[in-house]
Amino acid sequence: MQDDTTKASSQVLVILRHGPHGSSWLREGLDAALVAAAFGREVTLLFYGEGVTALVEGQGAGPLGQKGTQPTLEMLAMYDIETLLVDQQALDERGLAASDLLLPVTPLAPSQLAATLAEHELVLNF
């Protein structure tokens, strides 16, 4: 049986700040999340700033054959990564709504960010 201390220490927040193309940061962040989940960590993903564009449907390969991330995103549930948060301000700035995205997400207002960070012992930024 897990007590609250064990549960808190197993929670990982992965912040994804980069879009699907132009760098490998998004892919590396998703890979880190999958590895953490495979080792029994409870993983929450926060798509922040430009990172929200990773969830727009229809992402294909990038320039020079850079792989798309949609297949990885579609398998998050297989790793029990079910808490997906998005930066509401970033959605608004890009004219997007949560319903426009590939996966079900919970929008996060800027005022909720500090509390979300405090809930997780380990925070990884990509």
Number of C-alpha atoms within 10 A of each C-alpha: 5 7 7 9 8 10 14 16 14 18 20 22 24 23 24 26 21 23 21 27 20 11 12 14 18 23 22 13 20 20 13 16 25 21 14 19 21 14 11 13 19 22 28 22 23 25 29 24 20 17 22 25 21 25 22 16 12 11 17 15 14 14 9 6 8 14 16 17 20 18 11 12 16 11 12 20 10 11 17 16 19 16 16 19 21 24 24 20 16 22 22 11 10 12 9 16 12 20 10 13 17 16 16 15 19 14 19 19 12 11 8 11 12 9 9 14 14 11 14 19 13 15 16 13 14 18
